[in-house]
Amino acid sequence: MKRVFVLFHSYENDDGYDEEKMIGVYSSEEKAKETIEKLKNVEGFCDYPVDCFGIDEYEIDKDHWVGGFCKVYY
């Protein structure tokens, strides 16, 4: 079973909306964590706590959204 690790950075902006950036997709959790170490002191990222970074693990060739279509209205 092959897996990938998706690194993202998310926070709530001053207007109360969630901001999320996908940083990259990695072959191991360790590689994603190494990228966090590289970015946590970079301009912009350093303005937020390190726990704004997150890593999600996904199995390849598997449907991960099976609940149907939805819309979010603000």
TIMI-2910 file (N, C-alpha, C, CB; in pm, 1 decimal, decimal comma, always signed):
<rs>
+----------+----------+----------+----------+----------+----------+----------+----------+----------+----------+----------+----------+------+
!      n_x !      n_y !      n_z !     ca_x !     ca_y !     ca_z !      c_x !      c_y !      c_z !     cb_x !     cb_y !     cb_z ! resn !
+----------+----------+----------+----------+----------+----------+----------+----------+----------+----------+----------+----------+------+
!    +84,7 !   -117,6 !     +0,0 !     +0,0 !     +0,0 !     +0,0 !    +89,4 !   +124,1 !     +0,0 !    -96,4 !     -0,3 !   +122,5 !  Met !
!    +76,2 !   +206,3 !   -101,3 !   +157,9 !   +327,3 !   -111,0 !    +83,3 !   +444,7 !    -50,7 !   +195,4 !   +356,9 !   -257,6 !  Lys !
!   +159,2 !   +529,8 !    +17,3 !   +102,0 !   +647,1 !    +82,9 !   +185,6 !   +770,0 !    +49,3 !    +94,2 !   +626,6 !   +236,4 !  Arg !
!   +120,0 !   +885,0 !    +56,8 !   +189,1 !  +1012,6 !    +44,5 !   +151,1 !  +1098,1 !   +164,1 !   +153,8 !  +1084,3 !    -89,9 !  Val !
!   +230,9 !  +1200,7 !   +187,1 !   +210,9 !  +1289,1 !   +301,3 !   +200,7 !  +1431,6 !   +248,5 !   +327,2 !  +1275,3 !   +406,1 !  Phe !
!    +85,4 !  +1493,5 !   +272,6 !    +56,5 !  +1626,9 !   +221,7 !    +80,6 !  +1727,1 !   +334,5 !    -90,2 !  +1636,7 !   +167,4 !  Val !
!   +169,7 !  +1822,6 !   +308,2 !   +202,7 !  +1925,9 !   +405,1 !   +125,5 !  +2051,9 !   +371,2 !   +354,8 !  +1953,6 !   +407,7 !  Leu !
!    +59,9 !  +2108,5 !   +472,4 !    -14,7 !  +2231,9 !   +451,4 !    +10,5 !  +2328,0 !   +566,5 !   -165,2 !  +2203,0 !   +437,2 !  Phe !
!    -26,3 !  +2452,3 !   +545,3 !    -15,5 !  +2556,3 !   +648,5 !   -149,8 !  +2627,1 !   +651,8 !   +104,0 !  +2658,0 !   +619,5 !  His !
!   -212,2 !  +2636,1 !   +769,3 !   -343,2 !  +2699,8 !   +778,3 !   -354,4 !  +2784,4 !   +903,7 !   -453,6 !  +2595,1 !   +776,0 !  Ser !
!   -434,8 !  +2890,4 !   +891,7 !   -458,8 !  +2981,9 !  +1002,9 !   -583,4 !  +3063,2 !   +971,0 !   -335,3 !  +3075,2 !  +1028,2 !  Tyr !
!   -636,2 !  +3131,8 !  +1070,4 !   -750,2 !  +3220,7 !  +1049,4 !   -697,3 !  +3361,5 !  +1025,9 !   -848,7 !  +3217,2 !  +1171,1 !  Glu !
!   -739,0 !  +3424,9 !   +915,4 !   -689,1 !  +3559,0 !   +885,9 !   -763,1 !  +3664,4 !   +969,1 !   -703,9 !  +3589,6 !   +735,5 !  Asn !
!   -725,7 !  +3789,6 !   +952,3 !   -783,6 !  +3898,7 !  +1031,3 !   -932,0 !  +3918,7 !  +1005,3 !   -710,6 !  +4027,1 !  +1002,6 !  Asp !
!   -981,6 !  +3872,6 !   +890,5 !  -1123,2 !  +3884,1 !   +857,6 !  -1205,4 !  +3766,5 !   +909,6 !  -1140,2 !  +3895,5 !   +708,3 !  Asp !
!  -1139,1 !  +3672,5 !   +977,5 !  -1209,2 !  +3556,8 !  +1033,3 !  -1223,3 !  +3439,7 !   +938,4 !  -1343,5 !  +3597,8 !  +1077,9 !  Gly !
!  -1158,6 !  +3445,6 !   +821,7 !  -1164,6 !  +3336,3 !   +725,7 !  -1041,2 !  +3247,2 !   +738,8 !  -1176,5 !  +3391,2 !   +582,3 !  Tyr !
!  -1060,7 !  +3119,2 !   +709,6 !   -948,3 !  +3026,6 !   +712,2 !   -864,1 !  +3044,4 !   +586,4 !   -997,7 !  +2880,8 !   +724,4 !  Asp !
!   -734,7 !  +3053,5 !   +605,8 !   -638,3 !  +3057,8 !   +495,9 !   -561,2 !  +2926,3 !   +500,2 !   -541,2 !  +3183,2 !   +506,9 !  Glu !
!   -552,5 !  +2857,9 !   +386,3 !   -478,1 !  +2732,7 !   +383,9 !   -394,4 !  +2726,0 !   +257,6 !   -573,2 !  +2611,7 !   +392,6 !  Glu !
!   -269,4 !  +2687,0 !   +275,2 !   -177,0 !  +2670,0 !   +163,7 !   -127,5 !  +2526,4 !   +163,4 !    -57,9 !  +2770,0 !   +173,0 !  Lys !
!   -135,7 !  +2461,5 !    +47,8 !    -73,4 !  +2331,1 !    +36,1 !    +72,3 !  +2356,2 !     +0,6 !   -145,4 !  +2240,4 !    -71,1 !  Met !
!   +162,7 !  +2306,4 !    +83,1 !   +306,1 !  +2327,8 !    +63,3 !   +362,8 !  +2225,6 !    -34,1 !   +380,8 !  +2320,2 !   +197,2 !  Ile !
!   +328,7 !  +2097,9 !    -15,0 !   +382,7 !  +1994,6 !   -102,4 !   +334,3 !  +1856,2 !    -65,1 !   +532,5 !  +1997,8 !    -99,5 !  Gly !
!   +371,2 !  +1760,8 !   -149,4 !   +335,4 !  +1619,8 !   -130,4 !   +466,0 !  +1541,4 !   -122,5 !   +242,2 !  +1566,0 !   -247,5 !  Val !
!   +480,2 !  +1460,6 !    -19,1 !   +607,5 !  +1394,0 !    +11,0 !   +590,4 !  +1243,0 !    +21,9 !   +666,9 !  +1449,0 !   +140,9 !  Tyr !
!   +699,0 !  +1172,7 !     -2,0 !   +698,0 !  +1026,8 !     +2,8 !   +709,3 !   +972,1 !   +144,4 !   +810,2 !   +972,4 !    -80,9 !  Ser !
!   +743,7 !  +1058,4 !   +239,8 !   +751,6 !  +1013,8 !   +379,1 !   +713,8 !  +1128,8 !   +472,0 !   +894,1 !   +961,4 !   +412,5 !  Ser !
!   +668,0 !  +1092,8 !   +590,2 !   +635,8 !  +1193,3 !   +690,1 !   +760,7 !  +1269,4 !   +732,4 !   +569,5 !  +1128,5 !   +811,4 !  Glu !
!   +872,5 !  +1200,2 !   +737,0 !   +998,5 !  +1263,6 !   +775,2 !  +1036,0 !  +1376,1 !   +678,7 !  +1110,5 !  +1159,6 !   +780,1 !  Glu !
!  +1016,9 !  +1354,0 !   +548,3 !  +1049,2 !  +1458,1 !   +450,2 !   +957,5 !  +1578,9 !   +467,5 !  +1037,6 !  +1402,7 !   +306,8 !  Lys !
!   +831,6 !  +1554,8 !   +498,9 !   +739,5 !  +1666,0 !   +523,9 !   +783,0 !  +1743,4 !   +648,2 !   +594,4 !  +1614,2 !   +540,7 !  Ala !
!   +824,5 !  +1672,9 !   +752,0 !   +871,1 !  +1738,7 !   +874,9 !   +999,2 !  +1818,3 !   +849,8 !   +894,9 !  +1634,5 !   +985,7 !  Lys !
!  +1086,3 !  +1768,5 !   +764,0 !  +1208,3 !  +1842,4 !   +728,4 !  +1172,4 !  +1975,2 !   +661,5 !  +1298,4 !  +1757,6 !   +634,5 !  Glu !
!  +1068,4 !  +1974,0 !   +580,0 !  +1024,9 !  +2097,3 !   +513,9 !   +969,5 !  +2196,3 !   +615,1 !   +919,4 !  +2066,9 !   +406,9 !  Thr !
!   +897,9 !  +2147,9 !   +715,3 !   +850,3 !  +2236,7 !   +822,0 !   +968,8 !  +2305,5 !   +887,9 !   +767,9 !  +2157,9 !   +927,4 !  Ile !
!  +1072,6 !  +2229,7 !   +917,3 !  +1192,3 !  +2286,8 !   +980,5 !  +1254,0 !  +2395,9 !   +892,4 !  +1296,4 !  +2176,0 !  +1008,3 !  Glu !
!  +1251,8 !  +2375,6 !   +759,6 !  +1308,0 !  +2474,5 !   +667,9 !  +1221,8 !  +2600,5 !   +661,0 !  +1323,2 !  +2414,1 !   +528,5 !  Lys !
!  +1089,5 !  +2584,4 !   +671,3 !   +998,1 !  +2696,4 !   +649,0 !   +957,2 !  +2772,5 !   +774,3 !   +876,6 !  +2646,8 !   +582,4 !  Leu !
!   +969,0 !  +2712,5 !   +890,9 !   +911,0 !  +2773,4 !  +1011,2 !   +970,5 !  +2910,0 !  +1046,6 !   +929,0 !  +2680,6 !  +1127,6 !  Lys !
!  +1088,9 !  +2940,5 !   +995,0 !  +1150,3 !  +3070,7 !  +1021,6 !  +1152,2 !  +3162,4 !   +899,3 !  +1291,2 !  +3051,1 !  +1071,4 !  Asn !
!  +1086,6 !  +3120,3 !   +791,5 !  +1080,0 !  +3198,9 !   +668,8 !   +973,9 !  +3307,5 !   +684,2 !  +1049,0 !  +3108,4 !   +546,4 !  Val !
!   +998,2 !  +3422,1 !   +620,3 !   +905,2 !  +3534,9 !   +626,8 !   +761,6 !  +3487,9 !   +598,8 !   +946,6 !  +3645,0 !   +525,7 !  Glu !
!   +670,9 !  +3534,1 !   +679,2 !   +530,0 !  +3496,1 !   +666,8 !   +497,6 !  +3377,2 !   +754,9 !   +495,6 !  +3464,1 !   +521,6 !  Gly !
!   +563,9 !  +3265,3 !   +734,1 !   +539,4 !  +3147,5 !   +817,0 !   +581,1 !  +3171,9 !   +961,6 !   +613,9 !  +3026,5 !   +760,8 !  Phe !
!   +687,4 !  +3249,5 !   +981,1 !   +737,5 !  +3274,0 !  +1116,9 !   +643,3 !  +3362,1 !  +1198,6 !   +874,9 !  +3338,7 !  +1110,7 !  Cys !
!   +544,4 !  +3423,6 !  +1134,0 !   +447,6 !  +3506,8 !  +1204,6 !   +338,6 !  +3424,6 !  +1274,0 !   +384,1 !  +3604,1 !  +1108,0 !  Asp !
!   +338,5 !  +3293,5 !  +1252,5 !   +235,8 !  +3204,5 !  +1308,1 !   +302,7 !  +3090,0 !  +1383,5 !   +143,4 !  +3149,0 !  +1195,7 !  Tyr !
!   +231,0 !  +3033,1 !  +1480,9 !   +288,6 !  +2919,6 !  +1554,8 !   +316,9 !  +2801,6 !  +1462,1 !   +193,7 !  +2875,5 !  +1667,8 !  Pro !
!   +414,7 !  +2722,2 !  +1499,5 !   +453,6 !  +2607,7 !  +1416,1 !   +339,2 !  +2507,0 !  +1403,7 !   +578,1 !  +2538,8 !  +1474,6 !  Val !
!   +245,1 !  +2508,2 !  +1498,8 !   +134,3 !  +2413,1 !  +1488,6 !    +32,3 !  +2452,1 !  +1381,4 !    +64,8 !  +2401,2 !  +1622,5 !  Asp !
!    +56,8 !  +2561,5 !  +1309,4 !    -25,3 !  +2594,7 !  +1192,8 !    +10,4 !  +2505,3 !  +1074,3 !     -7,6 !  +2742,8 !  +1154,7 !  Cys !
!   +125,9 !  +2438,1 !  +1081,0 !   +160,9 !  +2338,3 !   +980,2 !    +89,3 !  +2208,7 !  +1015,2 !   +315,9 !  +2316,8 !   +972,1 !  Phe !
!    +47,7 !  +2136,6 !   +913,1 !    -14,6 !  +2006,0 !   +934,8 !    +27,3 !  +1909,7 !   +826,1 !   -167,6 !  +2018,0 !   +939,1 !  Gly !
!    +23,1 !  +1782,7 !   +859,4 !    +58,2 !  +1677,6 !   +764,2 !    -56,9 !  +1577,6 !   +761,6 !   +194,3 !  +1607,8 !   +802,5 !  Ile !
!   -112,1 !  +1554,7 !   +642,8 !   -215,5 !  +1453,1 !   +624,8 !   -157,2 !  +1338,5 !   +544,0 !   -341,6 !  +1512,1 !   +554,9 !  Asp !
!   -192,5 !  +1218,5 !   +582,6 !   -145,2 !  +1097,8 !   +513,5 !   -257,2 !  +1045,1 !   +424,2 !    -99,3 !   +988,1 !   +615,7 !  Glu !
!   -222,9 !  +1014,0 !   +299,1 !   -321,0 !   +962,7 !   +204,1 !   -271,0 !   +835,7 !   +137,6 !   -353,3 !  +1068,0 !    +98,5 !  Tyr !
!   -358,8 !   +740,6 !   +125,5 !   -328,6 !   +620,5 !    +49,1 !   -348,7 !   +654,3 !    -98,6 !   -419,0 !   +499,2 !    +93,8 !  Glu !
!   -255,7 !   +610,0 !   -183,1 !   -262,9 !   +635,1 !   -326,9 !   -364,1 !   +540,4 !   -390,8 !   -123,6 !   +618,5 !   -392,9 !  Ile !
!   -431,9 !   +590,7 !   -494,5 !   -531,2 !   +514,3 !   -571,2 !   -652,5 !   +476,4 !   -487,5 !   -467,8 !   +388,8 !   -627,9 !  Asp !
!   -691,1 !   +563,6 !   -397,5 !   -809,3 !   +542,4 !   -314,2 !   -890,4 !   +671,6 !   -314,4 !   -770,0 !   +500,0 !   -167,7 !  Lys !
!  -1022,3 !   +660,0 !   -323,2 !  -1109,3 !   +776,8 !   -314,9 !  -1110,9 !   +825,3 !   -170,3 !  -1253,9 !   +743,6 !   -364,7 !  Asp !
!  -1086,9 !   +954,1 !   -152,6 !  -1084,3 !  +1010,3 !    -17,8 !  -1203,2 !  +1101,0 !     +8,5 !   -955,8 !  +1087,1 !     +4,2 !  His !
!  -1276,0 !  +1137,2 !    -94,9 !  -1397,1 !  +1218,4 !    -78,2 !  -1509,8 !  +1139,3 !   -142,0 !  -1382,5 !  +1363,4 !   -143,2 !  Trp !
!  -1593,6 !  +1079,7 !    -61,5 !  -1701,8 !   +996,5 !   -114,8 !  -1840,2 !  +1043,9 !    -67,8 !  -1680,3 !   +851,1 !    -73,5 !  Val !
!  -1844,5 !  +1158,7 !     +1,4 !  -1969,9 !  +1206,7 !    +59,0 !  -2054,1 !  +1291,4 !    -33,5 !  -1941,3 !  +1284,1 !   +180,0 !  Gly !
!  -2013,6 !  +1312,7 !   -156,2 !  -2091,2 !  +1394,1 !   -247,6 !  -2040,7 !  +1536,9 !   -255,5 !  -2234,9 !  +1393,5 !   -206,8 !  Gly !
!  -2102,8 !  +1613,6 !   -340,1 !  -2065,0 !  +1751,3 !   -368,8 !  -2123,0 !  +1844,3 !   -262,3 !  -2113,1 !  +1793,0 !   -509,7 !  Phe !
!  -2047,0 !  +1946,7 !   -224,9 !  -2099,2 !  +2046,4 !   -131,0 !  -2044,6 !  +2183,0 !   -167,0 !  -2062,7 !  +2010,2 !    +15,2 !  Cys !
!  -2115,9 !  +2287,3 !   -124,3 !  -2071,3 !  +2424,9 !   -144,2 !  -2063,2 !  +2492,3 !     -8,9 !  -2166,7 !  +2502,8 !   -239,7 !  Lys !
!  -1968,2 !  +2582,9 !     +3,5 !  -1954,6 !  +2660,9 !   +125,4 !  -1983,9 !  +2806,1 !    +89,9 !  -1811,6 !  +2644,7 !   +189,0 !  Val !
!  -2077,2 !  +2867,3 !   +159,7 !  -2114,3 !  +3006,4 !   +134,3 !  -2068,3 !  +3092,0 !   +250,7 !  -2267,3 !  +3020,7 !   +112,6 !  Tyr !
!  -2012,8 !  +3208,3 !   +218,7 !  -1969,0 !  +3301,2 !   +322,7 !  -2059,9 !  +3419,8 !   +325,8 !  -1824,7 !  +3345,6 !   +300,7 !  Tyr !
+----------+----------+----------+----------+----------+----------+----------+----------+----------+----------+----------+----------+------+
</rs>
